Amino acid sequence: MTAAPSAPADSAGWDLAFLRVGTVVSALVTAVAAPVAGVLGGWGSAVAVLVGAATVVAFFVVSGVVIAWAGGIEDSLALPAALGTFLVKLLVLFALLGSLPEDGWLDRLVLAWTVIAGALLWSGVQMRWVWTRQVFYVPPPAAPAATRAGGPDAGAPDPARPASSGWDSVPRDGREQP
């Protein structure tokens, strides 16, 4: 008879809150970039900015969810999941850019540069998110048991007061005490 697998000790899960921040920052930058591209390059450029920004947001959200899902199963699966989703996203992006006609109404060059700028923007958001978050790399230690007179820890030394090293019994003048 086999026992059911126990839940992992760290049940906090993977934090996906950075997806909200990245999406909001992308929306704000896109709200400025699309009209500017529309004025400078026409409607095809404005739509290319919108399509490029939507592509980047979708790619990063899919990556975050897939990596969190794989890491929730086992931490060692996070890297293969990240590399696998990167490969799939790269193939989808190349297929998207390759399927667009070169002289079509959607500006492929603006779309490509929007994807590059969006990926750099998301990378910056993720870097700032990681650098400003308090991350515990190991689980914090358990709180010590309450000690009572005669309790299980009554005879244990106090960790705040280290044991004598032997030098406490030697007087300052170097002579031994009788």
C-alpha positions as a Markdown table, in Angstrom:
| # | Residue | x | y | z |
|---|---|---|---|---|
| 1 | Met | 0.0 | 0.0 | 0.0 |
| 2 | Thr | 1.5 | 3.3 | -1.0 |
| 3 | Ala | 0.9 | 6.6 | 0.7 |
| 4 | Ala | -0.6 | 9.5 | -1.1 |
| 5 | Pro | 2.0 | 12.1 | -2.1 |
| 6 | Ser | 2.2 | 14.9 | 0.5 |
| 7 | Ala | 1.7 | 18.5 | -0.5 |
| 8 | Pro | 5.0 | 20.4 | -0.9 |
| 9 | Ala | 6.2 | 22.3 | 2.2 |
| 10 | Asp | 6.0 | 25.6 | 0.3 |
| 11 | Ser | 2.4 | 26.0 | -0.6 |
| 12 | Ala | 2.6 | 29.7 | -1.2 |
| 13 | Gly | 2.7 | 29.3 | -4.9 |
| 14 | Trp | 4.3 | 31.4 | -7.6 |
| 15 | Asp | 3.6 | 35.1 | -7.5 |
| 16 | Leu | 2.0 | 36.3 | -10.8 |
| 17 | Ala | 1.3 | 39.9 | -9.6 |
| 18 | Phe | 4.0 | 41.3 | -11.9 |
| 19 | Leu | 1.6 | 40.4 | -14.9 |
| 20 | Arg | -0.8 | 43.1 | -13.8 |
| 21 | Val | 2.0 | 45.7 | -13.4 |
| 22 | Gly | 3.4 | 44.8 | -16.8 |
| 23 | Thr | 0.0 | 44.9 | -18.5 |
| 24 | Val | -0.8 | 48.3 | -17.0 |
| 25 | Val | 2.6 | 49.8 | -18.0 |
| 26 | Ser | 2.2 | 48.3 | -21.5 |
| 27 | Ala | -1.2 | 49.8 | -21.8 |
| 28 | Leu | 0.0 | 53.2 | -20.8 |
| 29 | Val | 2.9 | 53.2 | -23.2 |
| 30 | Thr | 0.7 | 51.9 | -26.0 |
| 31 | Ala | -1.8 | 54.6 | -25.3 |
| 32 | Val | 0.9 | 57.2 | -26.1 |
| 33 | Ala | 2.8 | 55.3 | -28.8 |
| 34 | Ala | -0.2 | 54.3 | -31.0 |
| 35 | Pro | -1.4 | 57.9 | -31.7 |
| 36 | Val | 2.2 | 59.1 | -32.2 |
| 37 | Ala | 2.8 | 56.2 | -34.7 |
| 38 | Gly | -0.6 | 57.0 | -36.4 |
| 39 | Val | 0.4 | 60.7 | -36.8 |
| 40 | Leu | 3.9 | 59.9 | -38.1 |
| 41 | Gly | 3.3 | 56.8 | -40.2 |
| 42 | Gly | -0.5 | 56.5 | -40.8 |
| 43 | Trp | -3.1 | 54.1 | -39.6 |
| 44 | Gly | -1.1 | 51.0 | -40.6 |
| 45 | Ser | 1.6 | 52.1 | -38.1 |
| 46 | Ala | -0.9 | 52.8 | -35.3 |
| 47 | Val | -2.5 | 49.4 | -35.7 |
| 48 | Ala | 0.9 | 47.8 | -35.9 |
| 49 | Val | 1.8 | 49.3 | -32.5 |
| 50 | Leu | -1.5 | 47.9 | -31.1 |
| 51 | Val | -0.9 | 44.5 | -32.6 |
| 52 | Gly | 2.7 | 44.4 | -31.4 |
| 53 | Ala | 1.8 | 45.5 | -27.9 |
| 54 | Ala | -1.0 | 42.9 | -27.7 |
| 55 | Thr | 1.4 | 40.2 | -28.9 |
| 56 | Val | 4.0 | 41.1 | -26.3 |
| 57 | Val | 1.5 | 41.2 | -23.4 |
| 58 | Ala | 0.0 | 37.9 | -24.5 |
| 59 | Phe | 3.4 | 36.3 | -24.8 |
| 60 | Phe | 4.5 | 37.4 | -21.3 |
| 61 | Val | 1.2 | 36.4 | -19.7 |
| 62 | Val | 1.4 | 33.0 | -21.3 |
| 63 | Ser | 5.0 | 32.6 | -20.2 |
| 64 | Gly | 4.2 | 33.6 | -16.6 |
| 65 | Val | 1.3 | 31.3 | -16.3 |
| 66 | Val | 3.0 | 28.3 | -17.9 |
| 67 | Ile | 6.2 | 28.8 | -15.8 |
| 68 | Ala | 4.2 | 29.3 | -12.6 |
| 69 | Trp | 2.2 | 26.1 | -13.4 |
| 70 | Ala | 5.3 | 24.1 | -14.0 |
| 71 | Gly | 7.1 | 25.5 | -11.0 |
| 72 | Gly | 4.0 | 24.7 | -8.9 |
| 73 | Ile | 4.4 | 21.1 | -9.8 |
| 74 | Glu | 8.1 | 20.9 | -9.2 |
| 75 | Asp | 10.7 | 23.8 | -9.1 |
| 76 | Ser | 13.0 | 21.9 | -11.4 |
| 77 | Leu | 10.3 | 22.1 | -14.2 |
| 78 | Ala | 10.4 | 25.9 | -14.3 |
| 79 | Leu | 13.5 | 26.2 | -16.5 |
| 80 | Pro | 12.3 | 23.6 | -19.2 |
| 81 | Ala | 8.9 | 25.3 | -19.2 |
| 82 | Ala | 10.5 | 28.7 | -19.7 |
| 83 | Leu | 12.7 | 27.5 | -22.5 |
| 84 | Gly | 9.9 | 25.6 | -24.2 |
| 85 | Thr | 7.5 | 28.5 | -24.1 |
| 86 | Phe | 10.3 | 30.8 | -25.4 |
| 87 | Leu | 10.8 | 28.5 | -28.4 |
| 88 | Val | 7.0 | 28.3 | -29.1 |
| 89 | Lys | 6.7 | 32.1 | -28.8 |
| 90 | Leu | 9.6 | 32.6 | -31.2 |
| 91 | Leu | 8.1 | 30.3 | -33.8 |
| 92 | Val | 4.7 | 32.0 | -33.4 |
| 93 | Leu | 6.3 | 35.5 | -33.8 |
| 94 | Phe | 8.2 | 34.4 | -36.9 |
| 95 | Ala | 5.1 | 32.9 | -38.4 |
| 96 | Leu | 3.1 | 36.1 | -37.6 |
| 97 | Leu | 5.7 | 38.4 | -39.2 |
| 98 | Gly | 6.2 | 36.0 | -42.1 |
| 99 | Ser | 2.4 | 35.8 | -42.8 |
| 100 | Leu | 2.0 | 39.5 | -43.2 |
| 101 | Pro | 2.4 | 40.8 | -46.8 |
| 102 | Glu | 5.4 | 43.0 | -47.3 |
| 103 | Asp | 3.4 | 45.8 | -48.9 |
| 104 | Gly | 0.2 | 45.3 | -46.8 |
| 105 | Trp | -1.6 | 47.9 | -44.9 |
| 106 | Leu | 0.0 | 46.8 | -41.6 |
| 107 | Asp | 3.5 | 48.1 | -41.2 |
| 108 | Arg | 5.7 | 45.1 | -40.5 |
| 109 | Leu | 8.7 | 47.1 | -39.5 |
| 110 | Val | 6.7 | 49.1 | -36.9 |
| 111 | Leu | 5.2 | 45.8 | -35.6 |
| 112 | Ala | 8.7 | 44.3 | -35.3 |
| 113 | Trp | 10.1 | 47.3 | -33.5 |
| 114 | Thr | 7.1 | 47.4 | -31.2 |
| 115 | Val | 7.6 | 43.8 | -30.2 |
| 116 | Ile | 11.3 | 44.6 | -29.5 |
| 117 | Ala | 10.5 | 47.7 | -27.5 |
| 118 | Gly | 7.7 | 45.9 | -25.6 |
| 119 | Ala | 9.9 | 43.0 | -24.7 |
| 120 | Leu | 12.5 | 45.4 | -23.3 |
| 121 | Leu | 9.8 | 47.2 | -21.4 |
| 122 | Trp | 8.5 | 44.0 | -19.9 |
| 123 | Ser | 12.0 | 43.0 | -19.0 |
| 124 | Gly | 12.5 | 46.3 | -17.2 |
| 125 | Val | 9.2 | 45.8 | -15.3 |
| 126 | Gln | 10.2 | 42.3 | -14.3 |
| 127 | Met | 13.7 | 43.4 | -13.2 |
| 128 | Arg | 12.3 | 46.2 | -11.1 |
| 129 | Trp | 9.7 | 43.8 | -9.7 |
| 130 | Val | 12.4 | 41.3 | -8.6 |
| 131 | Trp | 14.8 | 44.0 | -7.3 |
| 132 | Thr | 12.1 | 45.6 | -5.1 |
| 133 | Arg | 10.4 | 42.5 | -3.7 |
| 134 | Gln | 11.4 | 40.9 | -0.5 |
| 135 | Val | 12.0 | 37.3 | -1.5 |
| 136 | Phe | 12.7 | 34.5 | 1.0 |
| 137 | Tyr | 15.1 | 32.1 | -0.6 |
| 138 | Val | 14.7 | 29.6 | 2.2 |
| 139 | Pro | 11.7 | 29.1 | 4.5 |
| 140 | Pro | 12.0 | 31.1 | 7.6 |
| 141 | Pro | 12.8 | 29.0 | 10.7 |
| 142 | Ala | 10.0 | 27.8 | 13.0 |
| 143 | Ala | 9.3 | 29.8 | 16.1 |
| 144 | Pro | 10.9 | 28.4 | 19.2 |
| 145 | Ala | 8.6 | 26.4 | 21.5 |
| 146 | Ala | 7.5 | 28.2 | 24.7 |
| 147 | Thr | 9.6 | 27.2 | 27.6 |
| 148 | Arg | 8.0 | 26.6 | 30.9 |
| 149 | Ala | 9.5 | 25.6 | 34.2 |
| 150 | Gly | 10.1 | 21.9 | 33.8 |
| 151 | Gly | 9.0 | 21.9 | 30.2 |
| 152 | Pro | 10.9 | 20.1 | 27.4 |
| 153 | Asp | 13.2 | 23.1 | 26.7 |
| 154 | Ala | 13.8 | 24.1 | 30.4 |
| 155 | Gly | 17.3 | 22.7 | 30.5 |
| 156 | Ala | 18.3 | 23.9 | 27.0 |
| 157 | Pro | 20.8 | 26.8 | 26.8 |
| 158 | Asp | 19.5 | 30.2 | 25.8 |
| 159 | Pro | 20.6 | 30.9 | 22.1 |
| 160 | Ala | 20.7 | 34.6 | 22.8 |
| 161 | Arg | 23.4 | 34.0 | 25.5 |
| 162 | Pro | 26.2 | 31.9 | 24.1 |
| 163 | Ala | 28.0 | 29.4 | 26.4 |
| 164 | Ser | 31.2 | 30.3 | 28.1 |
| 165 | Ser | 34.3 | 29.8 | 26.1 |
| 166 | Gly | 36.4 | 29.1 | 29.2 |
| 167 | Trp | 38.0 | 32.5 | 29.2 |
| 168 | Asp | 35.4 | 33.9 | 31.6 |
| 169 | Ser | 37.0 | 32.1 | 34.5 |
| 170 | Val | 40.5 | 33.5 | 33.9 |
| 171 | Pro | 41.2 | 36.9 | 35.6 |
| 172 | Arg | 42.5 | 39.8 | 33.6 |
| 173 | Asp | 46.0 | 39.6 | 35.1 |
| 174 | Gly | 46.4 | 36.0 | 33.7 |
| 175 | Arg | 46.6 | 34.2 | 37.1 |
| 176 | Glu | 44.4 | 31.2 | 37.8 |
| 177 | Gln | 41.8 | 31.5 | 40.5 |
| 178 | Pro | 42.3 | 29.2 | 43.6 |
